[in-house]
Amino acid sequence: MQSRIRPTNLLGVLFAMLLAGLMAPLQGQDKIPLIVRMGDVSINKVPFLVAMDQGLYDKHGLDVTLIPFGESAARVHGVPDTVSRELRDLEDEAQISIGGGAPGMVSKVRASTPSDRVILATTDHIVHWDIVAREGIDRVEDLKGKRIAISSISACTGVVAKMLAEKMGWDHEQDIAILQGNYSVTPLEEGWTDALIAYDVPLAMAMAAGYKPLDYDMRAWNEPIPCSGVWASRSWAHENKAATIGFLKALSEAISMMKKDRRVAFSSIAKWYDFQDIEVQSVIYNGSAEMPRKPYPAIDGIKRMMKLYDTAAMRLYKAEDFYDDSFMKEIDESGFIDNLYK
């Protein structure tokens, strides 16, 4: 005997179908809206791009509006600026910004207006960059008395230039000329500077132009540094804990995906920065070798910066004023990150 659907059951089925149809478009409304602003173009920003491309923000309950790089960063690094003016206008409304810990610290202590912005995570915590120099400069010792290009004195490139002078026993103001502004291979090619403190993207650009880095291993310094990472208002982060935790989980998962398969990073580098050459992508990716699996705030680097930029203003602060590691601790202690690598 054929089974039949009773009228009452049929109504129930129809109601369930109708409910499912209504619920589908509502599911996305449960996501927490979040505006994220990124400044520079570098490998330590790529995990945030990977998180977008791989749907990790959505996975962790967020509806992220991403501003992928600043206008000046695009111009200096030769990246097509495809960011709309409407998106640029949202920069000041960003709840989270991705940028260097060192410049953020210096800006915070120099500002007349108090700020509770802190570092929640760091993706670049140790000096590992290179020096690219013009023809005729073959050794790091040859840089004494020469012009060295950086982005700005309080940026991570400025930090490394000051550290270099310290390591060589030089006065960073009297024995070398640290020049800031146009941070690309252009100053070398035009003869405006003699050398460039190069992180991954400028290094790739310089090598593509025929330059080779000096045979000098900054990694051997084993110097901590609080470079690129996650900045947010401490009060906002605690008032919006679900958004904060979700964002840091997405970051941690993106790092694990990059470490397990470099093609994931290559894809995002090509998409967002338009670097299509595999050799350029490889040079940029190699800059992530020291990127931590667990991107805690770089506390040792923060303390190092407080000494390197020792001023009356800086001495008014404690290291704890610059970071909040409670969110990363909660994620770590839950076993979330360890499980990503099993």
C-alpha positions in Angstrom: 0.0 0.0 0.0 1.3 3.4 -0.9 1.9 5.8 2.0 0.1 9.0 2.0 0.8 12.3 3.6 -2.0 13.3 5.9 -3.3 16.9 5.4 -2.0 17.8 8.9 1.4 16.5 8.1 1.4 18.2 4.8 0.8 21.5 6.5 3.7 20.8 8.8 6.0 20.1 5.9 4.9 23.2 4.1 5.4 25.3 7.3 8.9 23.8 7.8 9.8 24.6 4.2 8.6 28.2 4.5 10.5 28.6 7.8 13.7 27.3 6.2 13.3 29.8 3.3 12.8 32.7 5.7 15.7 31.7 7.9 18.3 31.4 5.1 18.6 35.1 4.4 18.6 35.9 8.1 21.6 33.7 8.9 24.1 36.3 7.7 22.5 38.9 10.0 23.9 37.1 13.0 27.5 38.1 12.0 29.1 40.9 14.0 30.0 43.8 11.7 33.6 44.9 12.0 35.7 47.5 10.1 39.4 46.6 9.9 42.0 49.1 8.6 45.5 48.0 7.3 48.3 50.4 6.6 51.3 48.8 4.9 52.0 46.2 2.2 54.0 43.4 3.7 53.9 39.7 4.5 52.9 40.3 8.1 49.6 41.8 6.7 49.0 38.7 4.5 47.3 36.6 7.2 44.5 39.1 7.5 44.0 38.9 3.7 44.1 35.1 3.8 41.4 35.2 6.5 39.2 37.2 4.2 39.9 35.0 1.1 39.4 31.7 3.0 36.2 32.8 4.7 37.7 32.7 8.2 36.1 35.9 9.4 32.7 34.6 8.4 33.5 31.2 10.0 34.2 32.9 13.3 31.1 35.0 13.3 32.3 38.3 11.8 31.1 40.4 8.9 34.4 42.2 8.1 34.8 45.3 6.0 38.5 45.3 5.1 40.5 48.3 4.0 43.6 46.4 2.7 46.3 49.1 2.6 46.8 52.8 2.8 47.0 55.1 -0.3 50.7 56.0 0.3 51.6 52.3 0.9 50.0 51.4 -2.5 51.9 54.2 -4.2 55.3 53.5 -2.8 55.1 49.7 -3.4 53.6 50.0 -6.8 50.4 48.3 -5.8 47.2 49.2 -7.8 45.0 51.2 -5.5 41.7 49.6 -6.1 40.2 50.8 -2.8 37.1 52.9 -3.4 36.7 56.4 -1.9 33.7 55.1 0.0 35.9 52.5 1.7 38.6 55.0 2.4 36.1 57.2 4.1 35.5 54.4 6.7 39.1 54.4 7.9 38.5 56.5 10.9 35.6 54.3 11.9 37.7 51.1 12.0 37.5 49.3 15.3 40.6 47.3 14.6 43.8 48.5 12.8 46.7 46.5 11.6 50.1 48.2 11.9 53.5 48.4 13.5 53.8 48.2 17.3 56.8 50.5 17.5 55.2 53.5 15.6 51.9 53.0 17.5 53.8 53.1 20.8 55.6 56.3 19.9 52.4 57.9 18.6 50.6 57.0 21.8 53.2 58.6 24.1 53.6 61.7 22.0 49.9 62.5 21.8 48.4 65.1 24.1 45.1 63.2 24.1 45.0 60.0 26.2 44.4 56.7 24.4 43.6 53.2 25.6 44.7 51.6 22.3 46.7 48.5 22.9 48.4 45.7 21.0 46.2 42.5 21.0 48.5 40.4 18.8 51.8 40.6 16.9 52.6 38.9 13.6 56.2 40.1 13.4 58.2 39.8 16.6 61.9 39.5 15.7 64.3 41.5 13.5 64.8 39.5 10.3 65.2 42.0 7.5 67.9 42.8 4.9 70.0 45.7 3.7 70.1 46.5 0.0 72.8 48.9 -1.1 74.0 50.6 -4.3 76.9 49.4 -6.3 80.2 49.8 -4.5 78.9 49.1 -1.0 79.6 45.4 -0.4 79.9 45.2 3.4 77.8 46.6 6.3 80.9 48.4 7.5 80.8 50.5 4.3 77.6 52.1 5.4 79.2 54.4 8.0 78.7 57.9 6.8 76.2 56.9 4.2 72.5 57.6 3.6 70.1 54.9 4.6 66.4 55.0 3.5 63.6 54.1 5.9 59.9 54.8 6.0 59.9 56.8 9.1 62.1 57.1 12.2 59.5 55.6 14.5 58.4 52.9 12.1 59.9 49.4 12.2 62.4 50.3 9.5 63.5 53.2 11.7 63.8 50.9 14.6 66.1 48.5 12.6 68.2 51.5 11.4 68.8 52.6 15.0 69.5 49.0 16.1 72.0 48.7 13.2 73.9 51.8 14.4 73.8 50.4 17.9 75.2 47.0 16.8 78.0 48.7 14.8 78.9 51.1 17.6 77.8 54.1 15.6 75.8 57.2 16.6 72.6 56.9 14.7 72.6 60.7 14.1 76.2 61.5 13.6 77.6 58.4 11.9 74.9 57.6 9.4 72.2 59.7 7.6 68.8 58.1 8.2 66.4 59.4 5.5 62.7 58.9 5.7 59.9 59.2 3.1 59.9 57.4 -0.2 60.4 53.8 0.9 61.0 51.8 -2.2 63.8 50.9 -4.6 63.4 54.2 -6.3 65.7 56.2 -4.0 68.5 53.7 -4.8 67.9 53.8 -8.5 67.8 57.6 -8.5 70.9 57.9 -6.3 69.1 59.7 -3.6 70.2 57.2 -1.0 73.0 54.6 -0.6 71.1 51.8 1.1 67.7 50.6 2.1 66.5 48.8 5.2 64.4 46.2 3.4 61.6 44.1 4.7 60.0 41.5 2.4 58.2 43.6 -0.2 60.9 46.2 -0.8 63.4 43.4 -0.8 61.5 41.6 -3.6 61.2 44.8 -5.6 64.9 45.5 -5.2 65.9 41.9 -6.2 63.6 42.1 -9.2 65.5 45.3 -10.2 68.8 43.5 -10.0 70.0 44.4 -6.5 71.3 41.8 -4.0 71.1 42.1 -0.2 74.3 42.5 1.7 75.7 39.4 3.3 74.6 40.4 6.8 72.3 38.3 8.9 70.1 40.5 11.1 68.4 37.3 12.4 71.6 36.6 14.3 70.9 39.6 16.5 67.9 37.7 18.0 66.5 41.1 18.7 62.8 41.3 19.8 60.7 43.9 18.0 56.9 44.7 18.1 56.3 45.1 14.4 53.0 44.5 12.7 50.0 43.4 14.7 46.5 44.1 15.9 45.7 47.4 17.6 42.3 48.2 19.3 40.9 50.2 22.1 41.2 48.1 25.3 37.8 49.2 26.5 36.2 48.4 23.1 37.9 45.0 23.0 36.5 43.9 26.3 33.1 45.4 25.6 33.1 43.5 22.3 34.8 40.3 23.4 33.0 38.0 20.9 34.3 40.2 18.0 37.8 40.4 19.5 38.0 36.6 20.1 36.6 35.8 16.6 39.0 38.1 14.9 42.1 36.7 16.7 40.9 33.1 16.0 40.6 34.0 12.3 44.1 35.4 12.4 45.5 32.4 14.1 43.8 30.0 11.7 45.0 32.0 8.7 48.6 31.8 10.0 48.3 28.0 10.3 47.0 27.8 6.7 49.9 29.9 5.4 52.4 27.8 7.2 50.9 24.5 6.0 50.5 25.6 2.4 52.4 28.6 1.0 50.1 28.6 -2.1 47.4 30.0 0.2 49.6 33.0 0.9 50.7 33.3 -2.8 47.1 33.4 -3.9 46.3 36.4 -1.5 49.5 38.2 -2.4 48.6 37.9 -6.1 45.0 39.0 -5.5 45.5 41.9 -3.2 48.9 43.2 -4.1 49.0 42.1 -7.8 52.4 40.6 -7.5 52.0 37.8 -10.0 55.6 36.6 -10.4 56.3 33.4 -8.4 59.8 34.5 -7.5 58.5 37.8 -6.1 55.8 35.9 -4.2 58.5 33.5 -2.8 60.7 36.4 -1.5 57.7 38.0 0.1 56.6 34.7 1.7 60.0 34.0 3.0 59.6 37.0 5.3 57.0 35.0 7.3 59.5 32.3 8.4 59.5 33.7 12.0 55.8 34.5 12.1 54.6 32.9 15.4 52.0 30.2 15.4 50.6 31.9 18.5 50.6 35.6 17.7 50.7 36.9 21.3 51.6 40.6 21.7 55.4 40.9 21.4 56.0 41.8 25.1 59.8 41.5 24.9 59.8 43.7 21.8 57.6 46.3 23.5 60.1 46.5 26.4 63.0 46.8 23.9 61.2 49.7 22.2 60.7 51.5 25.5 64.5 51.5 25.9 65.3 52.3 22.3 62.9 55.3 22.3 63.6 56.3 25.9 62.2 59.8 26.5 60.5 61.6 29.4 57.2 60.9 27.7 57.9 57.2 27.3 59.0 56.9 31.0 55.4 57.8 32.0 54.2 54.4 30.7 54.6 50.8 31.8 54.9 48.0 29.3 51.4 46.8 30.3 50.0 50.1 29.0 50.8 49.0 25.4 49.3 45.5 25.3 46.5 43.2 26.4 47.3 39.5 26.0 44.2 38.2 27.8 42.4 37.4 24.6 45.2 35.4 23.1 45.6 33.6 26.4 42.0 32.6 26.4 42.2 31.3 22.8 45.5 29.5 23.5 44.4 27.9 26.7 41.3 26.6 25.0 43.5 24.4 22.8 42.2 26.2 19.6 45.6 27.0 18.1 47.2 23.6 19.0 44.4 21.8 17.3 45.1 23.8 14.1 48.4 22.0 13.7 47.3 18.4 14.5 
